[in-house]
Amino acid sequence: MPAVQIENLNILSIDHMPSPEEIKARVALDDGTAATVVAGRQAFIDILERRDSRLFVIVGPCSIHDPEAGLDYARRLRALADEVADTMMLAMRVYFEKPRTAVGWKGYINDPCMNDSFRIDLGMEKARHFLREVSRLGLPIATEALDPIAPQYYGDLISWTAIGARTSESQTHREMASGLSTPVGFKNTTDGDVAAAINAILSAANPHSFLGVNSQGETAIVRTHGNRYGHIVLRGGERPNYDSVSVSCAEQALAKAGLPHNIVIDCSHGNSWKRPEMQPLVMKDVINQIRDGNRSIIGLMIESNIVAGNQSIPDDLSQLKYGCSVTDACVGWETTVEMIRSADSILRETLEKRGMPE
């Protein structure tokens, strides 16, 4: 043994974490929930492969912090999904992990009690329980994959996965995406560059071998087939990129890489300058592009909650406003309904004319 400590110098503690197998046993997947997940994945794939002419729309809170309000939102969305099912497949945005530019609350899994206790073991189990309850409503679920181990705990409940703007360039996340069981949307980087997302799609489509964990929580070598359902998400950057010129440039970049013209538009983030009141304008522009003949846009993303705006996390959590985001500001429920219904009325006259993009 060395005379001085030479490792774990900045580690405070290493605490026990239940294995994926343990968490899944506590919050088990039933046949009905599994059917929702499978049907959701198939619907995404059918849209990507043009067997289904509808759009998919990922809509929901920027992040989940209150499961009660989250389920309230999910029930509302379930009813709206049935109403517009002929033109759109709605999936609920359920984000538990939040990448931070510097510091801040990193999400429900990391700190479920929102008091810097960082009970990740509790957060993971509660997150899985929430996902199961949403799935039992018959709603497909979309999330962002940030921690490379987390999908082992709840990936069986997810129908669509995003790789974010800060991680699309990451080799770790490209490798992880190659093994995910869902279609994966890669966002352009925060400066607006689409090349990184296109390279990520190409990388994730290939087999990879990397370090991970198995269902027992043991370190393992993970070997993947590759994921053929990667696609690009335009989320804006230094300027918005949802306009027809930006979409055309993305189409040309995809064509040059030999990739299908599958484009998702994020109505939030850089495309709305992080101003929620701009999201309806972005969506209206995109829907009009589809009406005017665009055939490459196959999906949209909306940050939406019960109450518009956002709030800081107070010391007294009883003071939190119900149904209001604690991360990025969102549009409220009434605006969400107006956005979806307006798109539905236009798409009913448009989608039957859509075919494969040129």
C-alpha positions as CSV (number, residue, x, y, z in Angstrom):
1,M,0.0,0.0,0.0
2,P,1.3,3.5,-0.8
3,A,2.2,5.6,2.2
4,V,-0.1,8.4,1.1
5,Q,-3.6,8.4,-0.3
6,I,-3.5,8.8,-4.0
7,E,-7.1,8.2,-5.1
8,N,-10.6,9.4,-4.2
9,L,-9.1,12.6,-3.0
10,N,-12.2,14.6,-3.8
11,I,-14.8,11.9,-3.0
12,L,-16.9,12.6,0.1
13,S,-18.6,9.2,0.2
14,I,-19.6,6.3,-2.0
15,D,-23.1,5.2,-1.0
16,H,-25.0,2.1,-1.9
17,M,-27.4,2.3,-4.9
18,P,-30.0,-0.4,-5.5
19,S,-29.4,-2.3,-8.7
20,P,-31.7,-1.8,-11.8
21,E,-33.0,-5.3,-11.0
22,E,-34.0,-4.3,-7.5
23,I,-35.7,-1.0,-8.5
24,K,-37.6,-2.8,-11.3
25,A,-38.8,-5.5,-8.9
26,R,-40.2,-2.8,-6.6
27,V,-41.9,-1.0,-9.4
28,A,-42.7,-3.8,-11.8
29,L,-43.8,-3.4,-15.4
30,D,-47.3,-4.9,-16.1
31,D,-48.6,-6.1,-19.4
32,G,-50.8,-3.1,-20.0
33,T,-48.0,-0.7,-19.4
34,A,-45.6,-2.7,-21.6
35,A,-48.2,-2.5,-24.4
36,T,-48.3,1.3,-24.2
37,V,-44.5,1.5,-24.5
38,V,-44.4,-0.9,-27.4
39,A,-47.2,0.8,-29.3
40,G,-45.6,4.2,-28.7
41,R,-42.2,3.1,-30.0
42,Q,-43.9,1.6,-33.1
43,A,-45.8,4.8,-33.8
44,F,-42.6,6.8,-33.7
45,I,-40.9,4.3,-36.0
46,D,-43.9,4.3,-38.4
47,I,-43.8,8.1,-38.6
48,L,-40.0,8.1,-39.2
49,E,-40.4,5.5,-41.9
50,R,-43.4,7.3,-43.5
51,R,-45.9,4.5,-42.9
52,D,-47.8,6.9,-40.8
53,S,-48.4,10.4,-42.2
54,R,-49.1,12.0,-38.8
55,L,-46.7,14.2,-36.9
56,F,-45.5,13.3,-33.4
57,V,-45.5,16.0,-30.8
58,I,-43.4,15.7,-27.6
59,V,-45.3,18.0,-25.2
60,G,-45.0,18.5,-21.4
61,P,-43.2,20.2,-18.6
62,C,-39.5,21.3,-18.9
63,S,-38.9,19.0,-15.9
64,I,-40.9,16.9,-13.5
65,H,-40.6,18.0,-9.8
66,D,-44.1,17.3,-8.4
67,P,-45.5,13.9,-9.4
68,E,-49.1,14.9,-8.4
69,A,-49.1,17.9,-10.8
70,G,-47.3,15.8,-13.4
71,L,-50.1,13.2,-13.3
72,D,-52.7,15.9,-13.5
73,Y,-51.0,17.1,-16.6
74,A,-50.8,13.6,-18.0
75,R,-54.5,13.0,-17.6
76,R,-55.3,16.3,-19.5
77,L,-52.9,15.4,-22.2
78,R,-54.4,11.9,-22.6
79,A,-57.8,13.5,-23.4
80,L,-56.2,15.9,-25.9
81,A,-54.3,13.1,-27.5
82,D,-57.5,11.2,-28.2
83,E,-59.0,14.4,-29.7
84,V,-56.3,14.9,-32.3
85,A,-55.2,11.3,-32.9
86,D,-56.0,11.5,-36.6
87,T,-53.3,14.1,-37.2
88,M,-50.8,13.9,-34.3
89,M,-49.4,11.3,-32.0
90,L,-48.9,13.1,-28.7
91,A,-46.2,11.8,-26.3
92,M,-45.6,13.3,-22.8
93,R,-42.3,15.0,-22.2
94,V,-41.1,13.5,-18.9
95,Y,-37.6,14.9,-18.1
96,F,-36.0,13.9,-14.8
97,E,-32.4,14.9,-15.5
98,K,-31.5,18.5,-16.2
99,P,-28.1,19.4,-17.6
100,R,-27.0,22.7,-16.1
101,T,-24.8,25.3,-17.8
102,A,-23.2,26.0,-14.5
103,V,-25.0,25.0,-11.3
104,G,-28.7,24.5,-10.3
105,W,-31.2,21.8,-9.4
106,K,-30.2,18.8,-11.5
107,G,-33.6,17.2,-11.6
108,Y,-36.0,14.8,-9.8
109,I,-33.7,11.8,-9.8
110,N,-30.7,13.6,-8.5
111,D,-32.5,15.5,-5.8
112,P,-36.2,14.4,-5.4
113,C,-36.7,16.2,-2.1
114,M,-35.4,19.5,-3.6
115,N,-33.3,20.2,-0.4
116,D,-29.8,19.2,-1.5
117,S,-30.1,15.8,0.2
118,F,-29.4,14.1,-3.2
119,R,-31.3,10.9,-2.5
120,I,-30.7,9.4,-5.9
121,D,-31.8,6.0,-4.7
122,L,-35.2,7.4,-3.7
123,G,-35.4,9.6,-6.8
124,M,-34.8,6.7,-9.2
125,E,-37.6,4.6,-7.6
126,K,-40.0,7.5,-7.5
127,A,-39.2,8.4,-11.1
128,R,-39.9,4.8,-12.3
129,H,-43.2,4.8,-10.4
130,F,-44.2,8.1,-12.1
131,L,-43.4,6.7,-15.5
132,R,-45.4,3.6,-14.8
133,E,-48.5,5.7,-13.8
134,V,-48.3,7.8,-16.9
135,S,-47.9,4.7,-19.1
136,R,-51.0,3.2,-17.4
137,L,-53.0,6.2,-18.9
138,G,-52.0,5.0,-22.3
139,L,-49.6,7.9,-23.0
140,P,-46.2,7.2,-24.7
141,I,-43.3,8.9,-22.8
142,A,-40.4,10.8,-24.1
143,T,-37.3,11.7,-22.1
144,E,-33.8,13.0,-22.3
145,A,-31.0,10.5,-21.6
146,L,-28.3,12.2,-19.7
147,D,-26.7,9.8,-17.2
148,P,-25.5,6.7,-19.1
149,I,-26.5,4.3,-16.3
150,A,-30.0,5.7,-15.8
151,P,-31.6,3.9,-18.9
152,Q,-31.0,0.6,-17.2
153,Y,-33.4,1.6,-14.4
154,Y,-36.3,3.0,-16.5
155,G,-35.6,2.6,-20.2
156,D,-38.3,-0.1,-20.5
157,L,-40.9,2.6,-19.9
158,I,-39.7,5.1,-22.6
159,S,-40.9,5.3,-26.2
160,W,-38.6,8.2,-27.5
161,T,-35.3,9.6,-26.3
162,A,-33.6,12.9,-26.8
163,I,-29.9,13.5,-26.6
164,G,-29.5,17.1,-25.7
165,A,-27.6,20.0,-27.2
166,R,-24.8,19.7,-24.6
167,T,-24.3,16.0,-25.1
168,S,-24.8,15.3,-28.8
169,E,-21.1,15.7,-29.3
170,S,-20.3,13.3,-26.4
171,Q,-18.9,9.9,-27.4
172,T,-20.4,8.4,-24.2
173,H,-23.9,9.5,-25.3
174,R,-23.5,8.4,-28.9
175,E,-22.5,5.0,-27.6
176,M,-25.4,4.9,-25.2
177,A,-27.8,5.9,-27.9
178,S,-26.6,3.1,-30.1
179,G,-28.0,0.6,-27.6
180,L,-31.2,2.4,-26.6
181,S,-34.5,0.5,-27.5
182,T,-36.2,3.7,-28.7
183,P,-35.8,6.1,-31.6
184,V,-33.4,8.9,-30.6
185,G,-33.5,12.6,-31.5
186,F,-30.2,14.3,-31.4
187,K,-30.3,18.1,-30.9
188,N,-28.1,20.6,-32.6
189,T,-25.5,22.1,-30.3
190,T,-26.2,25.3,-28.3
191,D,-24.4,27.4,-30.9
192,G,-26.8,26.1,-33.6
193,D,-24.4,23.7,-35.3
194,V,-26.2,20.8,-37.0
195,A,-23.0,18.9,-38.0
196,A,-22.5,17.5,-34.5
197,A,-26.1,16.1,-34.4
198,I,-25.6,14.5,-37.9
199,N,-22.3,12.9,-36.9
200,A,-24.1,11.6,-33.7
201,I,-26.8,10.0,-35.9
202,L,-24.2,8.3,-38.0
203,S,-22.2,7.2,-35.0
204,A,-25.2,5.8,-33.0
205,A,-26.3,3.8,-36.1
206,N,-23.2,1.7,-35.8
207,P,-22.3,-1.0,-33.2
208,H,-20.3,0.0,-30.1
209,S,-18.7,-1.6,-27.1
210,F,-18.3,0.3,-23.9
211,L,-18.3,0.1,-20.1
212,G,-21.7,0.1,-18.4
213,V,-23.7,-1.9,-15.8
214,N,-25.8,-4.9,-16.1
215,S,-29.2,-5.4,-14.5
216,Q,-27.5,-6.6,-11.3
217,G,-25.6,-3.3,-11.1
218,E,-22.3,-5.0,-11.9
219,T,-19.7,-3.3,-14.2
220,A,-20.1,-4.9,-17.6
221,I,-19.0,-4.5,-21.2
222,V,-22.0,-3.4,-23.2
223,R,-22.0,-4.4,-26.9
224,T,-24.7,-2.8,-29.1
225,H,-26.2,-3.5,-32.5
226,G,-26.5,0.2,-33.4
227,N,-29.7,2.3,-33.5
228,R,-31.1,2.9,-37.0
229,Y,-33.8,5.4,-35.8
230,G,-31.6,8.4,-35.0
231,H,-32.9,11.8,-36.3
232,I,-32.1,15.5,-35.9
233,V,-33.9,18.0,-33.6
234,L,-33.5,21.6,-34.5
235,R,-33.6,23.6,-31.3
236,G,-32.1,26.9,-32.3
237,G,-28.8,28.2,-31.1
238,E,-27.3,31.7,-31.5
239,R,-30.4,32.3,-33.5
240,P,-33.6,30.3,-34.3
241,N,-33.4,27.6,-36.9
242,Y,-37.0,26.6,-37.4
243,D,-37.5,28.8,-40.5
244,S,-37.8,27.3,-44.0
245,V,-34.3,28.3,-45.0
246,S,-32.8,26.7,-41.9
247,V,-34.9,23.6,-42.5
248,S,-33.8,23.4,-46.1
249,C,-30.1,23.7,-45.0
250,A,-30.7,20.8,-42.6
251,E,-32.3,18.7,-45.3
252,Q,-29.2,19.3,-47.5
253,A,-26.9,18.4,-44.7
254,L,-28.8,15.2,-44.1
255,A,-28.8,14.3,-47.8
256,K,-25.0,14.9,-48.0
257,A,-24.6,12.4,-45.0
258,G,-26.9,9.9,-46.7
259,L,-29.5,10.1,-44.0
260,P,-33.3,10.3,-44.3
261,H,-34.9,13.7,-44.2
262,N,-36.4,13.4,-40.8
263,I,-36.5,16.6,-38.9
264,V,-38.0,17.5,-35.5
265,I,-38.5,21.2,-34.5
266,D,-38.2,22.2,-30.9
267,C,-40.5,25.1,-30.4
268,S,-38.7,26.1,-27.2
269,H,-35.0,26.8,-26.3
270,G,-33.1,28.8,-28.9
271,N,-36.0,28.7,-31.3
272,S,-38.1,30.8,-28.9
273,W,-35.3,32.7,-27.3
274,K,-36.4,30.9,-24.1
275,R,-39.6,33.1,-24.1
276,P,-42.6,30.7,-23.8
277,E,-44.9,33.2,-25.4
278,M,-42.9,32.7,-28.7
279,Q,-43.6,29.0,-28.8
280,P,-47.1,29.3,-30.5
281,L,-45.5,31.5,-33.2
282,V,-42.8,29.0,-33.8
283,M,-45.3,26.1,-34.1
284,K,-47.6,28.1,-36.3
285,D,-44.7,28.8,-38.7
286,V,-43.7,25.1,-38.8
287,I,-47.3,23.9,-39.4
288,N,-47.6,26.5,-42.2
289,Q,-44.3,25.0,-43.8
290,I,-46.0,21.6,-43.7
291,R,-49.2,23.0,-45.2
292,D,-47.1,24.7,-48.0
293,G,-45.5,21.4,-48.9
294,N,-42.6,20.5,-46.5
295,R,-42.3,16.8,-46.2
296,S,-39.2,16.4,-44.0
297,I,-40.6,17.8,-40.7
298,I,-42.0,14.8,-38.8
299,G,-42.2,16.1,-35.3
300,L,-42.4,19.0,-32.8
301,M,-41.4,19.6,-29.2
302,I,-43.3,21.9,-26.8
303,E,-42.4,22.9,-23.3
304,S,-45.8,23.1,-21.6
305,N,-47.2,22.9,-18.0
306,I,-50.5,23.5,-16.2
307,V,-49.5,27.1,-15.3
308,A,-47.5,29.4,-17.6
309,G,-44.0,30.7,-16.8
310,N,-41.6,29.3,-14.2
311,Q,-40.6,29.8,-10.5
312,S,-37.6,29.6,-8.3
313,I,-37.4,26.8,-5.7
314,P,-38.2,28.4,-2.3
315,D,-36.7,27.3,1.0
316,D,-40.3,26.4,2.1
317,L,-41.4,23.9,-0.5
318,S,-45.0,24.4,0.6
319,Q,-44.8,27.8,-1.2
320,L,-44.3,26.2,-4.6
321,K,-46.9,27.2,-7.1
322,Y,-48.8,24.1,-8.3
323,G,-48.2,23.0,-11.9
324,C,-45.5,25.7,-12.6
325,S,-42.0,24.8,-13.9
326,V,-39.0,25.2,-11.6
327,T,-36.6,25.1,-14.6
328,D,-37.3,26.7,-18.0
329,A,-40.5,28.7,-18.5
330,C,-43.4,26.9,-20.2
331,V,-46.6,27.8,-21.9
332,G,-49.7,27.1,-19.8
333,W,-52.3,24.5,-20.4
334,E,-54.9,26.7,-22.2
335,T,-52.2,27.9,-24.7
336,T,-51.1,24.3,-25.2
337,V,-54.6,23.2,-26.1
338,E,-54.9,26.2,-28.5
339,M,-51.6,25.3,-30.2
340,I,-52.5,21.6,-30.7
341,R,-56.1,22.3,-31.9
342,S,-55.0,24.9,-34.3
343,A,-52.4,22.6,-35.8
344,D,-54.9,19.8,-35.9
345,S,-57.3,21.9,-38.0
346,I,-54.6,22.7,-40.6
347,L,-53.1,19.2,-40.7
348,R,-56.5,17.5,-41.4
349,E,-56.4,19.1,-44.8
350,T,-52.7,18.6,-45.4
351,L,-51.5,15.2,-44.2
352,E,-53.3,13.0,-46.7
353,K,-51.3,14.8,-49.4
354,R,-47.9,14.1,-47.8
355,G,-45.5,11.5,-49.2
356,M,-41.9,10.7,-48.9
357,P,-39.6,13.7,-48.9
358,E,-37.7,14.3,-52.2
